[in-house]
Amino acid sequence: MAFMEKPPAGKVLLDDTVPLTAAIEASQSLQSHTEYIIRVQRGISVENSWQIVRRYSDFDLLNNSLQIAGLSLPLPPKKLIGNMDREFIAERQKGLQNYLNVITTNHILSNCELVKKFLDPNNYSANYTEIALQHVSMFFRSEPKWEVVEPLKDIGWRIRKKYFLMKIKNQPKERLVLSWADLGPDKYLSDKDFQCLIKLLPSCLHPYIYRVTFATANESSALLIRVFNEKGTLKDLIYKAKPKDPFLKKYCSPKKVQGLELQQIKTYGRQVLEVLKFLHDKGFPYGHLHASNVMLDGDTCRLLDLENSLLGLPSFYRSYFSQFRKINTLESVDVHCFGHLLYEMTYGRPPDSVPVDSFPPAPSMAVVAVLESTLSCEACKNGMPTVSRLLQMPLFSDVLLTTSEKPQFKIPTKLKEALRIAKECIEKRLIEEQKQIHQHRRLTRAQSHHGSEEERKKRKILARKKSKRSAVENSEEHSAKYSNSNNSGSGASSPLTSPSSPTPPSTAEHAPY
């Protein structure tokens, strides 16, 4: 009961996957240094923006911390003499802006805690490792058989999810991994249903789901324990990384980019699709497929982190699929994310951008066919195929799976209904976000078109034509009035007017010389 003692913090309404953009608005020189005033914006709403002030030394400190990623980031070099010159400051400001553009458009860097704290200190000032340790310590009061070996620092990409290497006191050689996470913006289950479903996860048996050893939850977070796998995840295999290394070090800059063998792609892909179909048929929302959530156990892929959707955590690829209105169900999200996974298995790296216009040469055209159905412009515009449809495609249809383990995951009817409602709420928030992004994109395109040089020229030509037409019409009107005035004296008919409102005199007759 000790794990339940801490008062609930409530779910985190902030979606950490919403991109941050940063623009340097101005600079100001003080006695010995220059400060840069930066406007940071979350998502598409200008109203959701704030100002931060940073010195070059702040950028330098951030850049040093990011060196673990192994990337060559374009931070302007230091200059000791002449660093207060106006021209130098203007040039450095351009360089710093380029640096901000690079780190905010890199999918992994933009989601890391270092960058978030630099750009949004108000929302990311907490020490999340310390918070996790407090919860884990309380758990150990009631479960003394477990013991922490060491924290696994930053092995995952989530800021609010922490990992610890564990052991059982009477089995000191066996290693386990404990994960702790607080609630996310998509947590719609009631506290009671949430806790029941989390505790149900150890009973889930499937040949392609990584077994949960222990799971518990309170009103604000969940804690799960699994056996630690020395070989790591599918992403570790692709990037030839060490599982215990920090996420930035493992995946930002791979030393050798190389995809998997065709047979591995076929087998692993088929196994992942089989477990996705199982979860979809069970009505269990997932939405968190990526290569780091697929554990490798020999030649078998096993899915990780089923708890994420219960916790309401946003997906690793949310900033991608939120751009496409046809990817609006968790089933279609899983299929789109499978496309990302397949691309990474095939080419040894993620796609440069999504949608993908053309695919590099692959081990088989059957691979490209699946990629086109999940990542191409047409697929993102028109919608995703079903998992069943992907299983029927030539890449996977001839894969023979040899497993004797019978899937087992009994979810009570009441909890199934709670999951269905929660899933609808998650999808509703996604659809609303996609709608706002679509409207913003249309407005931006219209403004860009309106402000283009070609459009300005067109508007000038139209204005001149309108002006000429107006002048001609005024001239004709004046001639007609003058003619009518002359004809009225010779018995020609004139327009009827009300006695109380006499016809005003012609403006031409009284125009100033």
C-alpha positions, 0 to 999 in steps of 0.5 A: 500500500506504500506506493499509493500513499503519495497524493496524486499529481494528476495527469500531465496535460502538456503533450511533450511531442508537440513541436517547439519552434524558436525565432530570435527576435532581437539582441541587446548588448550589455557591458560585457556580453550580448543577450538574444531575445527568443520567441518560442512557440508550441505547436501552431498557435501564436498565442501559445508562445513566450519569450526567453533570453539566452546568452551565447554561453547558454548555447555553448553549454547546451551544445556541449551537453548535446555532444553525446549525440555524436552530431556535428551541430552548426553552433557559431564559433567563439570569438574573444576579440571584437565580439561586441561589434554590430556586424559580428552580432548580426552575423552571430544571430543568423548563425544561432538562428540556424542552430535553433532550426537544426535542433528543433527539426531533428526528431530525436533532439527536439524531444530530448530533455536538454532542448526542452529545458533550454526552450521551455524552462517553466514547463521542464524545470522538475527533476524527473529522475528524483520524482521517479526515485521517490515513487520507486522508494515508496514501492520498495517499502511494501515490496522489500524483495526487490532492490535497485542495482543502478538507474538506467539514465536516459535510455528512453526518449520520454522525459517523464519515464525513467528506468532502473536496473533491478534484482531480486534479493534471493536471486542476485544474478537475475537482472530486471528493469523497472520503468516508472511513468506518470500520466499523460494528456490522453489518460481518459480511464477512471482511476479505478479502471486504470489501476485494474488494467495496469495490474492485468498486464502481467496476465497477458501471454502472447508469443510476440508480447514481452512479458510483464513480471509485475505491475502496479499503479496509483492515481498519478503514475504506474510502475512495471517490472520486466526481465532485462534483456542484454541483447536489447531492442530491434532498434539496438540491433539495427543501430548496433547499439548497447542497450544501457547507453543513453538514447541520444548516444545510441540512435542520433548518429549511427556509425554504420547505416545498414538495413537488415537481411530480407528474411529478418525483415519478413519474419520480424515484420510478420511477428509485429503485424500478428501482435498488432492484429491480436491487440486490435481484435481484443479492442486494446489500444496501442499506438506506440509502435517504434523500433525501441518498443520491440524487444528482440528475444533470439529470432523473435520480436516481442512488443513492449510498453502496452501500458503507454496507452493506458497512461495516456502517453503521446506517441513517438511519431505523433508529430508525423501522423498529426499532419494527416487527417486520414490517420485518425484511428489508433489502428491506422496510427499503428499501421503508419508507425509500422511503415516507419519501423519497416523503413528503419529495418530496410534502410538502417535509418529513419526516413528524412521526411514523411510522406516519402516521395521516392524510396531508395533501392530495397532488397525486394520490390515487395518491401517497397510495396508495403512502404508505399502503402504506409508512408507515400504521399498517396497513402498519407492522403487517402488513408492506411490499409488494415493490418489484415491487408498488410498480412496478405501482401506478398512480403509477409503472406509466405512467412511461416511462424513456428510457435506453440504458445497460445495467446491469452489476455482476458479483459473483463467486459466492463474494462473492455467498454472503458477501453473503448471509450478511452480509445474514442477520446484519444482519437477525438483529441487527435482529430481535433489537433489534425483539424487545427493543423489543416486549417493553419496550413491552409491559412499559411498557404493563402497568406504566402500566396497572397504575399508572393511577388507574382501575386503583388504584380497581379494585384497592381495590374488589376488595380490599374485596370479597375482604376481605368474602368472606373474613370471610363464609367465616370466619363460616360456617366457625366456625358449621359447626365449632360445630354439629359440636361440639354434634352429636358429643355426640348420636351424630352422625358426626364426621370420622375422625382419626388416633390419632397426630394428635388434632383440634386444638381450635377456634380460636374456642373459644380466641380471646382476648376 
